[in-house]
Amino acid sequence: MEWREQSAVSSDEAYLEAQRWIEALTKKKFGNADFRSALENGVLLCDLINKIKPGIIRRVNRLPTPIAGLDNLNVFLKACGKLGLKEAQLFHPGDLQDLSTRVTVKHQETNRRLKNVSASNHKSSVWSVNYFYNYI
C-alpha cells in the first residue's frame, strides 16, 4: 500500500500518531530512534500485538541481529492475519529495512516504505479500537 498524497493527514502526522498509539499501548518509548529504526527489529511490534491479543505471539526474538528482526516482523504479520487483517492492509517486512546505506536506493523509495508502515499501523490502530469496543 502506498501513501496517498491527497490524504488530509501528512505522513509526518501519521508517523507521530502511530508512534503515540504504539507507545501508549506497549508502555515503551521509541526513545531517540526514528520511526523506522524503532520498529525495524520487530520487538516493539510483537509487544504491541501481544497487548492487543495477549499470547498471540509466544516468543519474541530479542537478539540484536537482522535475522532475528526479520523473524519478529514475520511473526507479527502472521499474527495480524490471525486477527483478521488482510495482506493488503499490512506492510512488507522489507519496508522497515534501512536502505540509507545502499547506493542504488533513492530517498524517495525510503520514504515510500516508511509511509507503508505508518499507514499500516494507522489502519491497525483504527481496527484495534473497533476490535476492543466490539469484542472486549
N, C-alpha and C positions, 0 to 999 in steps of 0.2 A: 504494500500500500504506500502510495506516495502522498506527501503533504499537499493539500490543495491550497494554492495561494489565495483563492477567493474566500477562504475561511475567515471568519470575524476574529479569530484568535491567532496571534502571531506565534511562530514556532518558539520564540523565547518564552512567551507566556505559557505555552503548552508544556515546555520543559519544566518551568517553575511550578506549575500546578501539579504535574505528575510527581515531581520531586517532593513537594509538600505532602501529597497524599501518601506516597511510599513511606516517608519519614514518620508521618502520623500513625500509620498502621503498624509499622515494624518497631517504632520507638528507637530507630537507629538513624544517625545523621549521615549525609553524604560527605560531610567534612569539607575539606578543601578540594575534593575531587569534582571534576565537571560531570555532567550528566552521563556521558558515555563511560568515563573511567570508573564511576561509582557502580555501574551496573555490569561492566564487561566480564567479571568473573562469575556472575550469576548468583552469588551468595545472597545478596540483598533481595533479588527477585524470588529465590526459593523461600527465604524467610517471609516475604510478603505473601506468597500464595499459601504458606502454612498458617498465616494469620487468618486468611480468608476461609480456608478449609483445613483445620488442624489435622496433621498426619498425612496429608496427600502426598508429600514428599518425605520419605523416611530418612534419607541420608543426603546431607549436603556435603559436597567435597570441598573442604576448606584449604586444600593445598594451593600454594601460590604458583600454579603452572597453567599455561594456556589450555592444556588438555582438560584439566580439572574445571576450568571456566566453561569450556565448550560442553562438557558433560553436564554441568549445572544448568546451563541455558537450555539444553535439550530436554532435561528432566522438567524444568519449569514449563517449557512449551507443551510438553506432553500432558502435564497436569492441567494446563489451561484447556486443552482439548477435553480432558475428563470432566471439566466443569462446564462444558458446553460451548466454549468459544470455537469458532470456525477458523480454519487455516488462514483465510483472507483477513481475519481480524488481528492476526499475530504478525510479529516481525520475524525475520530470518536471523539465526544466530550470527551470521556474518555481518549483520547491521551494526553490531557492537564492537567489531574488530577495530583496532587502532590502525587507521590507514595513513596516518600522517608520516610514517617512515617509508612508505612506498613511493618510489619516484614517479610511477606512472599514474597514480591516482590524483584526480583533481579535487580541489577544495569543495567543489560543488557536489561531488559524489559522497564525501564525508558528511556534509550537511544533509543530503537526501537520506542517508542511512539513519542518522540521528533522528530525523523527523519521523521516520517509520517507527522507531522505538517509542518516541514520545506519543505519537498518535495511537499506537497500540496500547500503551499504558493509560492514556486518557480514556479510550473506549473501555478498557478493562475497569477503570475506576467507576464509570457510569454503570457498567454491567454489575460491578460488585455492590454498589449502593442498592440497585434494584434487587439483587440476589438477597442481600441482608434484609431488606424490608419485606420481601415476598416469602422467604423461606426460613427465616430465623426468628 
